[in-house]
Amino acid sequence: IPDPTVDLRGAAAALLSQAIRINTVNPPGNEKPLAQLYVDVLRHHGVEAMVVDTPTRNGDRRASAWARVRGNGRA
């Protein structure tokens, strides 16, 4: 992914290009590889992030990317 400070549009296009290559068709969903892509990108930029598996009744592989950007204490 290009350095976003240099080429924000290029970085967004590269991330989108990677994301749409991951098959997340529902069912079964299988979002875990997509969530992992987002977590990897966020961590690369210093953001605390993790993949959270989502249990389902039918055993589909569902997951989400969770992230937290810490504030500096100022409003």
mmCIF file of the N, C-alpha and C atoms, coordinates in Angstrom:
data_MODEL
# 
_entry.id   MODEL 
# 
loop_
_atom_site.group_PDB 
_atom_site.id 
_atom_site.type_symbol 
_atom_site.label_atom_id 
_atom_site.label_alt_id 
_atom_site.label_comp_id 
_atom_site.label_asym_id 
_atom_site.label_entity_id 
_atom_site.label_seq_id 
_atom_site.pdbx_PDB_ins_code 
_atom_site.Cartn_x 
_atom_site.Cartn_y 
_atom_site.Cartn_z 
_atom_site.occupancy 
_atom_site.B_iso_or_equiv 
_atom_site.pdbx_formal_charge 
_atom_site.auth_seq_id 
_atom_site.auth_comp_id 
_atom_site.auth_asym_id 
_atom_site.auth_atom_id 
_atom_site.pdbx_PDB_model_num 
ATOM 1   N N  . ILE A 1 1  ? 0.860   -1.178  0.000  1.00 0.00 ? 1  ILE A N  1 
ATOM 2   C CA . ILE A 1 1  ? 0.000   0.000   0.000  1.00 0.00 ? 1  ILE A CA 1 
ATOM 3   C C  . ILE A 1 1  ? 0.898   1.230   0.000  1.00 0.00 ? 1  ILE A C  1 
ATOM 4   N N  . PRO A 1 2  ? 0.615   2.179   -0.876 1.00 0.00 ? 2  PRO A N  1 
ATOM 5   C CA . PRO A 1 2  ? 1.421   3.405   -0.911 1.00 0.00 ? 2  PRO A CA 1 
ATOM 6   C C  . PRO A 1 2  ? 1.336   4.192   0.396  1.00 0.00 ? 2  PRO A C  1 
ATOM 7   N N  . ASP A 1 3  ? 2.347   5.000   0.681  1.00 0.00 ? 3  ASP A N  1 
ATOM 8   C CA . ASP A 1 3  ? 2.355   5.856   1.866  1.00 0.00 ? 3  ASP A CA 1 
ATOM 9   C C  . ASP A 1 3  ? 1.228   6.878   1.733  1.00 0.00 ? 3  ASP A C  1 
ATOM 10  N N  . PRO A 1 4  ? 0.235   6.858   2.652  1.00 0.00 ? 4  PRO A N  1 
ATOM 11  C CA . PRO A 1 4  ? -0.914  7.757   2.514  1.00 0.00 ? 4  PRO A CA 1 
ATOM 12  C C  . PRO A 1 4  ? -0.558  9.231   2.614  1.00 0.00 ? 4  PRO A C  1 
ATOM 13  N N  . THR A 1 5  ? 0.570   9.563   3.211  1.00 0.00 ? 5  THR A N  1 
ATOM 14  C CA . THR A 1 5  ? 0.934   10.968  3.283  1.00 0.00 ? 5  THR A CA 1 
ATOM 15  C C  . THR A 1 5  ? 1.413   11.470  1.930  1.00 0.00 ? 5  THR A C  1 
ATOM 16  N N  . VAL A 1 6  ? 1.788   10.563  1.073  1.00 0.00 ? 6  VAL A N  1 
ATOM 17  C CA . VAL A 1 6  ? 2.261   10.935  -0.248 1.00 0.00 ? 6  VAL A CA 1 
ATOM 18  C C  . VAL A 1 6  ? 1.127   10.852  -1.273 1.00 0.00 ? 6  VAL A C  1 
ATOM 19  N N  . ASP A 1 7  ? 0.332   9.785   -1.202 1.00 0.00 ? 7  ASP A N  1 
ATOM 20  C CA . ASP A 1 7  ? -0.685  9.536   -2.216 1.00 0.00 ? 7  ASP A CA 1 
ATOM 21  C C  . ASP A 1 7  ? -1.916  8.893   -1.577 1.00 0.00 ? 7  ASP A C  1 
ATOM 22  N N  . LEU A 1 8  ? -2.786  9.697   -0.980 1.00 0.00 ? 8  LEU A N  1 
ATOM 23  C CA . LEU A 1 8  ? -3.957  9.182   -0.289 1.00 0.00 ? 8  LEU A CA 1 
ATOM 24  C C  . LEU A 1 8  ? -4.896  8.440   -1.244 1.00 0.00 ? 8  LEU A C  1 
ATOM 25  N N  . ARG A 1 9  ? -5.123  8.978   -2.421 1.00 0.00 ? 9  ARG A N  1 
ATOM 26  C CA . ARG A 1 9  ? -6.010  8.296   -3.383 1.00 0.00 ? 9  ARG A CA 1 
ATOM 27  C C  . ARG A 1 9  ? -5.426  6.958   -3.800 1.00 0.00 ? 9  ARG A C  1 
ATOM 28  N N  . GLY A 1 10 ? -4.130  6.920   -4.039 1.00 0.00 ? 10 GLY A N  1 
ATOM 29  C CA . GLY A 1 10 ? -3.479  5.671   -4.416 1.00 0.00 ? 10 GLY A CA 1 
ATOM 30  C C  . GLY A 1 10 ? -3.557  4.639   -3.310 1.00 0.00 ? 10 GLY A C  1 
ATOM 31  N N  . ALA A 1 11 ? -3.383  5.080   -2.066 1.00 0.00 ? 11 ALA A N  1 
ATOM 32  C CA . ALA A 1 11 ? -3.467  4.170   -0.925 1.00 0.00 ? 11 ALA A CA 1 
ATOM 33  C C  . ALA A 1 11 ? -4.884  3.611   -0.787 1.00 0.00 ? 11 ALA A C  1 
ATOM 34  N N  . ALA A 1 12 ? -5.882  4.473   -0.936 1.00 0.00 ? 12 ALA A N  1 
ATOM 35  C CA . ALA A 1 12 ? -7.276  4.029   -0.833 1.00 0.00 ? 12 ALA A CA 1 
ATOM 36  C C  . ALA A 1 12 ? -7.610  3.053   -1.962 1.00 0.00 ? 12 ALA A C  1 
ATOM 37  N N  . ALA A 1 13 ? -7.167  3.347   -3.167 1.00 0.00 ? 13 ALA A N  1 
ATOM 38  C CA . ALA A 1 13 ? -7.430  2.467   -4.303 1.00 0.00 ? 13 ALA A CA 1 
ATOM 39  C C  . ALA A 1 13 ? -6.740  1.117   -4.126 1.00 0.00 ? 13 ALA A C  1 
ATOM 40  N N  . ALA A 1 14 ? -5.517  1.123   -3.612 1.00 0.00 ? 14 ALA A N  1 
ATOM 41  C CA . ALA A 1 14 ? -4.782  -0.125  -3.398 1.00 0.00 ? 14 ALA A CA 1 
ATOM 42  C C  . ALA A 1 14 ? -5.471  -0.982  -2.343 1.00 0.00 ? 14 ALA A C  1 
ATOM 43  N N  . LEU A 1 15 ? -5.916  -0.357  -1.241 1.00 0.00 ? 15 LEU A N  1 
ATOM 44  C CA . LEU A 1 15 ? -6.606  -1.099  -0.194 1.00 0.00 ? 15 LEU A CA 1 
ATOM 45  C C  . LEU A 1 15 ? -7.933  -1.653  -0.713 1.00 0.00 ? 15 LEU A C  1 
ATOM 46  N N  . LEU A 1 16 ? -8.682  -0.851  -1.430 1.00 0.00 ? 16 LEU A N  1 
ATOM 47  C CA . LEU A 1 16 ? -9.944  -1.311  -1.992 1.00 0.00 ? 16 LEU A CA 1 
ATOM 48  C C  . LEU A 1 16 ? -9.708  -2.464  -2.966 1.00 0.00 ? 16 LEU A C  1 
ATOM 49  N N  . SER A 1 17 ? -8.673  -2.371  -3.774 1.00 0.00 ? 17 SER A N  1 
ATOM 50  C CA . SER A 1 17 ? -8.345  -3.424  -4.723 1.00 0.00 ? 17 SER A CA 1 
ATOM 51  C C  . SER A 1 17 ? -8.053  -4.741  -4.011 1.00 0.00 ? 17 SER A C  1 
ATOM 52  N N  . GLN A 1 18 ? -7.309  -4.661  -2.910 1.00 0.00 ? 18 GLN A N  1 
ATOM 53  C CA . GLN A 1 18 ? -7.036  -5.871  -2.125 1.00 0.00 ? 18 GLN A CA 1 
ATOM 54  C C  . GLN A 1 18 ? -8.313  -6.405  -1.487 1.00 0.00 ? 18 GLN A C  1 
ATOM 55  N N  . ALA A 1 19 ? -9.123  -5.516  -0.942 1.00 0.00 ? 19 ALA A N  1 
ATOM 56  C CA . ALA A 1 19 ? -10.322 -5.922  -0.217 1.00 0.00 ? 19 ALA A CA 1 
ATOM 57  C C  . ALA A 1 19 ? -11.336 -6.621  -1.116 1.00 0.00 ? 19 ALA A C  1 
ATOM 58  N N  . ILE A 1 20 ? -11.557 -6.105  -2.327 1.00 0.00 ? 20 ILE A N  1 
ATOM 59  C CA . ILE A 1 20 ? -12.588 -6.696  -3.183 1.00 0.00 ? 20 ILE A CA 1 
ATOM 60  C C  . ILE A 1 20 ? -12.152 -8.032  -3.785 1.00 0.00 ? 20 ILE A C  1 
ATOM 61  N N  . ARG A 1 21 ? -10.886 -8.374  -3.655 1.00 0.00 ? 21 ARG A N  1 
ATOM 62  C CA . ARG A 1 21 ? -10.412 -9.687  -4.109 1.00 0.00 ? 21 ARG A CA 1 
ATOM 63  C C  . ARG A 1 21 ? -10.740 -10.794 -3.106 1.00 0.00 ? 21 ARG A C  1 
ATOM 64  N N  . ILE A 1 22 ? -11.113 -10.415 -1.898 1.00 0.00 ? 22 ILE A N  1 
ATOM 65  C CA . ILE A 1 22 ? -11.410 -11.392 -0.848 1.00 0.00 ? 22 ILE A CA 1 
ATOM 66  C C  . ILE A 1 22 ? -12.887 -11.758 -0.928 1.00 0.00 ? 22 ILE A C  1 
ATOM 67  N N  . ASN A 1 23 ? -13.155 -13.034 -1.085 1.00 0.00 ? 23 ASN A N  1 
ATOM 68  C CA . ASN A 1 23 ? -14.527 -13.508 -1.238 1.00 0.00 ? 23 ASN A CA 1 
ATOM 69  C C  . ASN A 1 23 ? -15.241 -13.492 0.107  1.00 0.00 ? 23 ASN A C  1 
ATOM 70  N N  . THR A 1 24 ? -16.220 -12.606 0.236  1.00 0.00 ? 24 THR A N  1 
ATOM 71  C CA . THR A 1 24 ? -17.030 -12.520 1.454  1.00 0.00 ? 24 THR A CA 1 
ATOM 72  C C  . THR A 1 24 ? -18.513 -12.715 1.142  1.00 0.00 ? 24 THR A C  1 
ATOM 73  N N  . VAL A 1 25 ? -18.796 -13.424 0.050  1.00 0.00 ? 25 VAL A N  1 
ATOM 74  C CA . VAL A 1 25 ? -20.189 -13.640 -0.349 1.00 0.00 ? 25 VAL A CA 1 
ATOM 75  C C  . VAL A 1 25 ? -20.927 -14.379 0.761  1.00 0.00 ? 25 VAL A C  1 
ATOM 76  N N  . ASN A 1 26 ? -22.148 -13.928 1.016  1.00 0.00 ? 26 ASN A N  1 
ATOM 77  C CA . ASN A 1 26 ? -22.960 -14.488 2.079  1.00 0.00 ? 26 ASN A CA 1 
ATOM 78  C C  . ASN A 1 26 ? -24.053 -15.358 1.487  1.00 0.00 ? 26 ASN A C  1 
ATOM 79  N N  . PRO A 1 27 ? -24.282 -16.582 1.920  1.00 0.00 ? 27 PRO A N  1 
ATOM 80  C CA . PRO A 1 27 ? -23.472 -17.318 2.868  1.00 0.00 ? 27 PRO A CA 1 
ATOM 81  C C  . PRO A 1 27 ? -22.215 -17.885 2.210  1.00 0.00 ? 27 PRO A C  1 
ATOM 82  N N  . PRO A 1 28 ? -21.214 -18.227 2.918  1.00 0.00 ? 28 PRO A N  1 
ATOM 83  C CA . PRO A 1 28 ? -21.118 -18.312 4.365  1.00 0.00 ? 28 PRO A CA 1 
ATOM 84  C C  . PRO A 1 28 ? -20.555 -17.058 5.013  1.00 0.00 ? 28 PRO A C  1 
ATOM 85  N N  . GLY A 1 29 ? -20.264 -16.036 4.255  1.00 0.00 ? 29 GLY A N  1 
ATOM 86  C CA . GLY A 1 29 ? -19.686 -14.821 4.833  1.00 0.00 ? 29 GLY A CA 1 
ATOM 87  C C  . GLY A 1 29 ? -18.177 -14.850 4.720  1.00 0.00 ? 29 GLY A C  1 
ATOM 88  N N  . ASN A 1 30 ? -17.531 -15.646 5.565  1.00 0.00 ? 30 ASN A N  1 
ATOM 89  C CA . ASN A 1 30 ? -16.078 -15.800 5.537  1.00 0.00 ? 30 ASN A CA 1 
ATOM 90  C C  . ASN A 1 30 ? -15.358 -14.455 5.543  1.00 0.00 ? 30 ASN A C  1 
ATOM 91  N N  . GLU A 1 31 ? -15.778 -13.560 6.434  1.00 0.00 ? 31 GLU A N  1 
ATOM 92  C CA . GLU A 1 31 ? -15.191 -12.220 6.497  1.00 0.00 ? 31 GLU A CA 1 
ATOM 93  C C  . GLU A 1 31 ? -13.840 -12.162 7.199  1.00 0.00 ? 31 GLU A C  1 
ATOM 94  N N  . LYS A 1 32 ? -13.405 -13.257 7.818  1.00 0.00 ? 32 LYS A N  1 
ATOM 95  C CA . LYS A 1 32 ? -12.183 -13.205 8.616  1.00 0.00 ? 32 LYS A CA 1 
ATOM 96  C C  . LYS A 1 32 ? -10.963 -12.741 7.807  1.00 0.00 ? 32 LYS A C  1 
ATOM 97  N N  . PRO A 1 33 ? -10.737 -13.229 6.583  1.00 0.00 ? 33 PRO A N  1 
ATOM 98  C CA . PRO A 1 33 ? -9.585  -12.715 5.827  1.00 0.00 ? 33 PRO A CA 1 
ATOM 99  C C  . PRO A 1 33 ? -9.673  -11.213 5.540  1.00 0.00 ? 33 PRO A C  1 
ATOM 100 N N  . LEU A 1 34 ? -10.870 -10.704 5.306  1.00 0.00 ? 34 LEU A N  1 
ATOM 101 C CA . LEU A 1 34 ? -11.039 -9.270  5.075  1.00 0.00 ? 34 LEU A CA 1 
ATOM 102 C C  . LEU A 1 34 ? -10.777 -8.487  6.358  1.00 0.00 ? 34 LEU A C  1 
ATOM 103 N N  . ALA A 1 35 ? -11.317 -8.978  7.468  1.00 0.00 ? 35 ALA A N  1 
ATOM 104 C CA . ALA A 1 35 ? -11.070 -8.330  8.752  1.00 0.00 ? 35 ALA A CA 1 
ATOM 105 C C  . ALA A 1 35 ? -9.575  -8.304  9.051  1.00 0.00 ? 35 ALA A C  1 
ATOM 106 N N  . GLN A 1 36 ? -8.875  -9.392  8.749  1.00 0.00 ? 36 GLN A N  1 
ATOM 107 C CA . GLN A 1 36 ? -7.435  -9.456  9.006  1.00 0.00 ? 36 GLN A CA 1 
ATOM 108 C C  . GLN A 1 36 ? -6.679  -8.450  8.145  1.00 0.00 ? 36 GLN A C  1 
ATOM 109 N N  . LEU A 1 37 ? -7.106  -8.267  6.900  1.00 0.00 ? 37 LEU A N  1 
ATOM 110 C CA . LEU A 1 37 ? -6.477  -7.259  6.032  1.00 0.00 ? 37 LEU A CA 1 
ATOM 111 C C  . LEU A 1 37 ? -6.592  -5.880  6.673  1.00 0.00 ? 37 LEU A C  1 
ATOM 112 N N  . TYR A 1 38 ? -7.780  -5.522  7.134  1.00 0.00 ? 38 TYR A N  1 
ATOM 113 C CA . TYR A 1 38 ? -7.968  -4.213  7.749  1.00 0.00 ? 38 TYR A CA 1 
ATOM 114 C C  . TYR A 1 38 ? -7.150  -4.070  9.030  1.00 0.00 ? 38 TYR A C  1 
ATOM 115 N N  . VAL A 1 39 ? -7.110  -5.121  9.840  1.00 0.00 ? 39 VAL A N  1 
ATOM 116 C CA . VAL A 1 39 ? -6.323  -5.082  11.074 1.00 0.00 ? 39 VAL A CA 1 
ATOM 117 C C  . VAL A 1 39 ? -4.842  -4.889  10.755 1.00 0.00 ? 39 VAL A C  1 
ATOM 118 N N  . ASP A 1 40 ? -4.339  -5.589  9.754  1.00 0.00 ? 40 ASP A N  1 
ATOM 119 C CA . ASP A 1 40 ? -2.933  -5.449  9.369  1.00 0.00 ? 40 ASP A CA 1 
ATOM 120 C C  . ASP A 1 40 ? -2.606  -4.021  8.945  1.00 0.00 ? 40 ASP A C  1 
ATOM 121 N N  . VAL A 1 41 ? -3.493  -3.421  8.161  1.00 0.00 ? 41 VAL A N  1 
ATOM 122 C CA . VAL A 1 41 ? -3.281  -2.045  7.704  1.00 0.00 ? 41 VAL A CA 1 
ATOM 123 C C  . VAL A 1 41 ? -3.318  -1.077  8.895  1.00 0.00 ? 41 VAL A C  1 
ATOM 124 N N  . LEU A 1 42 ? -4.302  -1.243  9.756  1.00 0.00 ? 42 LEU A N  1 
ATOM 125 C CA . LEU A 1 42 ? -4.409  -0.365  10.920 1.00 0.00 ? 42 LEU A CA 1 
ATOM 126 C C  . LEU A 1 42 ? -3.185  -0.478  11.821 1.00 0.00 ? 42 LEU A C  1 
ATOM 127 N N  . ARG A 1 43 ? -2.755  -1.699  12.093 1.00 0.00 ? 43 ARG A N  1 
ATOM 128 C CA . ARG A 1 43 ? -1.576  -1.889  12.943 1.00 0.00 ? 43 ARG A CA 1 
ATOM 129 C C  . ARG A 1 43 ? -0.325  -1.288  12.302 1.00 0.00 ? 43 ARG A C  1 
ATOM 130 N N  . HIS A 1 44 ? -0.224  -1.405  11.000 1.00 0.00 ? 44 HIS A N  1 
ATOM 131 C CA . HIS A 1 44 ? 0.919   -0.825  10.285 1.00 0.00 ? 44 HIS A CA 1 
ATOM 132 C C  . HIS A 1 44 ? 1.013   0.680   10.545 1.00 0.00 ? 44 HIS A C  1 
ATOM 133 N N  . HIS A 1 45 ? -0.147  1.303   10.738 1.00 0.00 ? 45 HIS A N  1 
ATOM 134 C CA . HIS A 1 45 ? -0.196  2.744   10.977 1.00 0.00 ? 45 HIS A CA 1 
ATOM 135 C C  . HIS A 1 45 ? -0.298  3.085   12.469 1.00 0.00 ? 45 HIS A C  1 
ATOM 136 N N  . GLY A 1 46 ? 0.001   2.112   13.316 1.00 0.00 ? 46 GLY A N  1 
ATOM 137 C CA . GLY A 1 46 ? 0.079   2.376   14.748 1.00 0.00 ? 46 GLY A CA 1 
ATOM 138 C C  . GLY A 1 46 ? -1.239  2.364   15.497 1.00 0.00 ? 46 GLY A C  1 
ATOM 139 N N  . VAL A 1 47 ? -2.280  1.829   14.885 1.00 0.00 ? 47 VAL A N  1 
ATOM 140 C CA . VAL A 1 47 ? -3.585  1.772   15.523 1.00 0.00 ? 47 VAL A CA 1 
ATOM 141 C C  . VAL A 1 47 ? -3.754  0.409   16.195 1.00 0.00 ? 47 VAL A C  1 
ATOM 142 N N  . GLU A 1 48 ? -4.218  0.432   17.435 1.00 0.00 ? 48 GLU A N  1 
ATOM 143 C CA . GLU A 1 48 ? -4.516  -0.813  18.150 1.00 0.00 ? 48 GLU A CA 1 
ATOM 144 C C  . GLU A 1 48 ? -5.721  -1.467  17.475 1.00 0.00 ? 48 GLU A C  1 
ATOM 145 N N  . ALA A 1 49 ? -5.563  -2.705  16.999 1.00 0.00 ? 49 ALA A N  1 
ATOM 146 C CA . ALA A 1 49 ? -6.650  -3.362  16.272 1.00 0.00 ? 49 ALA A CA 1 
ATOM 147 C C  . ALA A 1 49 ? -6.591  -4.868  16.471 1.00 0.00 ? 49 ALA A C  1 
ATOM 148 N N  . MET A 1 50 ? -7.745  -5.503  16.325 1.00 0.00 ? 50 MET A N  1 
ATOM 149 C CA . MET A 1 50 ? -7.810  -6.953  16.455 1.00 0.00 ? 50 MET A CA 1 
ATOM 150 C C  . MET A 1 50 ? -8.977  -7.510  15.658 1.00 0.00 ? 50 MET A C  1 
ATOM 151 N N  . VAL A 1 51 ? -8.869  -8.785  15.289 1.00 0.00 ? 51 VAL A N  1 
ATOM 152 C CA . VAL A 1 51 ? -9.959  -9.502  14.640 1.00 0.00 ? 51 VAL A CA 1 
ATOM 153 C C  . VAL A 1 51 ? -10.789 -10.156 15.736 1.00 0.00 ? 51 VAL A C  1 
ATOM 154 N N  . VAL A 1 52 ? -12.094 -9.981  15.650 1.00 0.00 ? 52 VAL A N  1 
ATOM 155 C CA . VAL A 1 52 ? -13.013 -10.580 16.619 1.00 0.00 ? 52 VAL A CA 1 
ATOM 156 C C  . VAL A 1 52 ? -13.907 -11.567 15.873 1.00 0.00 ? 52 VAL A C  1 
ATOM 157 N N  . ASP A 1 53 ? -13.797 -12.836 16.252 1.00 0.00 ? 53 ASP A N  1 
ATOM 158 C CA . ASP A 1 53 ? -14.659 -13.862 15.659 1.00 0.00 ? 53 ASP A CA 1 
ATOM 159 C C  . ASP A 1 53 ? -16.071 -13.698 16.175 1.00 0.00 ? 53 ASP A C  1 
ATOM 160 N N  . THR A 1 54 ? -17.048 -13.873 15.294 1.00 0.00 ? 54 THR A N  1 
ATOM 161 C CA . THR A 1 54 ? -18.450 -13.742 15.647 1.00 0.00 ? 54 THR A CA 1 
ATOM 162 C C  . THR A 1 54 ? -19.107 -15.108 15.545 1.00 0.00 ? 54 THR A C  1 
ATOM 163 N N  . PRO A 1 55 ? -19.514 -15.693 16.663 1.00 0.00 ? 55 PRO A N  1 
ATOM 164 C CA . PRO A 1 55 ? -20.150 -17.006 16.604 1.00 0.00 ? 55 PRO A CA 1 
ATOM 165 C C  . PRO A 1 55 ? -21.506 -16.926 15.912 1.00 0.00 ? 55 PRO A C  1 
ATOM 166 N N  . THR A 1 56 ? -21.803 -17.965 15.156 1.00 0.00 ? 56 THR A N  1 
ATOM 167 C CA . THR A 1 56 ? -23.104 -18.050 14.483 1.00 0.00 ? 56 THR A CA 1 
ATOM 168 C C  . THR A 1 56 ? -23.729 -19.407 14.790 1.00 0.00 ? 56 THR A C  1 
ATOM 169 N N  . ARG A 1 57 ? -25.010 -19.484 14.627 1.00 0.00 ? 57 ARG A N  1 
ATOM 170 C CA . ARG A 1 57 ? -25.721 -20.744 14.885 1.00 0.00 ? 57 ARG A CA 1 
ATOM 171 C C  . ARG A 1 57 ? -25.400 -21.804 13.847 1.00 0.00 ? 57 ARG A C  1 
ATOM 172 N N  . ASN A 1 58 ? -25.148 -21.379 12.615 1.00 0.00 ? 58 ASN A N  1 
ATOM 173 C CA . ASN A 1 58 ? -24.953 -22.345 11.539 1.00 0.00 ? 58 ASN A CA 1 
ATOM 174 C C  . ASN A 1 58 ? -23.475 -22.601 11.213 1.00 0.00 ? 58 ASN A C  1 
ATOM 175 N N  . GLY A 1 59 ? -22.559 -22.053 11.990 1.00 0.00 ? 59 GLY A N  1 
ATOM 176 C CA . GLY A 1 59 ? -21.143 -22.343 11.797 1.00 0.00 ? 59 GLY A CA 1 
ATOM 177 C C  . GLY A 1 59 ? -20.451 -21.517 10.725 1.00 0.00 ? 59 GLY A C  1 
ATOM 178 N N  . ASP A 1 60 ? -21.121 -20.491 10.191 1.00 0.00 ? 60 ASP A N  1 
ATOM 179 C CA . ASP A 1 60 ? -20.475 -19.622 9.209  1.00 0.00 ? 60 ASP A CA 1 
ATOM 180 C C  . ASP A 1 60 ? -19.260 -18.952 9.837  1.00 0.00 ? 60 ASP A C  1 
ATOM 181 N N  . ARG A 1 61 ? -18.236 -18.697 9.015  1.00 0.00 ? 61 ARG A N  1 
ATOM 182 C CA . ARG A 1 61 ? -17.018 -18.038 9.496  1.00 0.00 ? 61 ARG A CA 1 
ATOM 183 C C  . ARG A 1 61 ? -17.209 -16.535 9.407  1.00 0.00 ? 61 ARG A C  1 
ATOM 184 N N  . ARG A 1 62 ? -17.681 -15.946 10.481 1.00 0.00 ? 62 ARG A N  1 
ATOM 185 C CA . ARG A 1 62 ? -17.931 -14.512 10.531 1.00 0.00 ? 62 ARG A CA 1 
ATOM 186 C C  . ARG A 1 62 ? -16.907 -13.859 11.443 1.00 0.00 ? 62 ARG A C  1 
ATOM 187 N N  . ALA A 1 63 ? -16.504 -12.646 11.116 1.00 0.00 ? 63 ALA A N  1 
ATOM 188 C CA . ALA A 1 63 ? -15.543 -11.918 11.940 1.00 0.00 ? 63 ALA A CA 1 
ATOM 189 C C  . ALA A 1 63 ? -15.649 -10.428 11.634 1.00 0.00 ? 63 ALA A C  1 
ATOM 190 N N  . SER A 1 64 ? -15.128 -9.640  12.558 1.00 0.00 ? 64 SER A N  1 
ATOM 191 C CA . SER A 1 64 ? -15.093 -8.185  12.401 1.00 0.00 ? 64 SER A CA 1 
ATOM 192 C C  . SER A 1 64 ? -13.716 -7.672  12.771 1.00 0.00 ? 64 SER A C  1 
ATOM 193 N N  . ALA A 1 65 ? -13.379 -6.517  12.230 1.00 0.00 ? 65 ALA A N  1 
ATOM 194 C CA . ALA A 1 65 ? -12.153 -5.819  12.624 1.00 0.00 ? 65 ALA A CA 1 
ATOM 195 C C  . ALA A 1 65 ? -12.552 -4.758  13.635 1.00 0.00 ? 65 ALA A C  1 
ATOM 196 N N  . TRP A 1 66 ? -11.915 -4.790  14.793 1.00 0.00 ? 66 TRP A N  1 
ATOM 197 C CA . TRP A 1 66 ? -12.142 -3.787  15.828 1.00 0.00 ? 66 TRP A CA 1 
ATOM 198 C C  . TRP A 1 66 ? -10.879 -2.987  16.005 1.00 0.00 ? 66 TRP A C  1 
ATOM 199 N N  . ALA A 1 67 ? -11.027 -1.680  16.177 1.00 0.00 ? 67 ALA A N  1 
ATOM 200 C CA . ALA A 1 67 ? -9.857  -0.818  16.363 1.00 0.00 ? 67 ALA A CA 1 
ATOM 201 C C  . ALA A 1 67 ? -10.170 0.276   17.366 1.00 0.00 ? 67 ALA A C  1 
ATOM 202 N N  . ARG A 1 68 ? -9.101  0.766   17.993 1.00 0.00 ? 68 ARG A N  1 
ATOM 203 C CA . ARG A 1 68 ? -9.248  1.878   18.937 1.00 0.00 ? 68 ARG A CA 1 
ATOM 204 C C  . ARG A 1 68 ? -8.123  2.867   18.672 1.00 0.00 ? 68 ARG A C  1 
ATOM 205 N N  . VAL A 1 69 ? -8.526  4.093   18.425 1.00 0.00 ? 69 VAL A N  1 
ATOM 206 C CA . VAL A 1 69 ? -7.562  5.184   18.287 1.00 0.00 ? 69 VAL A CA 1 
ATOM 207 C C  . VAL A 1 69 ? -7.629  5.967   19.584 1.00 0.00 ? 69 VAL A C  1 
ATOM 208 N N  . ARG A 1 70 ? -6.554  5.939   20.318 1.00 0.00 ? 70 ARG A N  1 
ATOM 209 C CA . ARG A 1 70 ? -6.533  6.599   21.622 1.00 0.00 ? 70 ARG A CA 1 
ATOM 210 C C  . ARG A 1 70 ? -6.453  8.114   21.449 1.00 0.00 ? 70 ARG A C  1 
ATOM 211 N N  . GLY A 1 71 ? -7.178  8.813   22.292 1.00 0.00 ? 71 GLY A N  1 
ATOM 212 C CA . GLY A 1 71 ? -7.142  10.266  22.293 1.00 0.00 ? 71 GLY A CA 1 
ATOM 213 C C  . GLY A 1 71 ? -5.948  10.776  23.082 1.00 0.00 ? 71 GLY A C  1 
ATOM 214 N N  . ASN A 1 72 ? -5.811  12.076  23.083 1.00 0.00 ? 72 ASN A N  1 
ATOM 215 C CA . ASN A 1 72 ? -4.705  12.685  23.815 1.00 0.00 ? 72 ASN A CA 1 
ATOM 216 C C  . ASN A 1 72 ? -5.182  13.380  25.093 1.00 0.00 ? 72 ASN A C  1 
ATOM 217 N N  . GLY A 1 73 ? -6.457  13.203  25.442 1.00 0.00 ? 73 GLY A N  1 
ATOM 218 C CA . GLY A 1 73 ? -6.996  13.777  26.660 1.00 0.00 ? 73 GLY A CA 1 
ATOM 219 C C  . GLY A 1 73 ? -7.561  15.178  26.505 1.00 0.00 ? 73 GLY A C  1 
ATOM 220 N N  . ARG A 1 74 ? -7.400  15.770  25.328 1.00 0.00 ? 74 ARG A N  1 
ATOM 221 C CA . ARG A 1 74 ? -7.952  17.113  25.088 1.00 0.00 ? 74 ARG A CA 1 
ATOM 222 C C  . ARG A 1 74 ? -9.253  16.996  24.323 1.00 0.00 ? 74 ARG A C  1 
ATOM 223 N N  . ALA A 1 75 ? -10.190 17.844  24.647 1.00 0.00 ? 75 ALA A N  1 
ATOM 224 C CA . ALA A 1 75 ? -11.486 17.826  23.971 1.00 0.00 ? 75 ALA A CA 1 
ATOM 225 C C  . ALA A 1 75 ? -11.403 18.534  22.641 1.00 0.00 ? 75 ALA A C  1 
# 
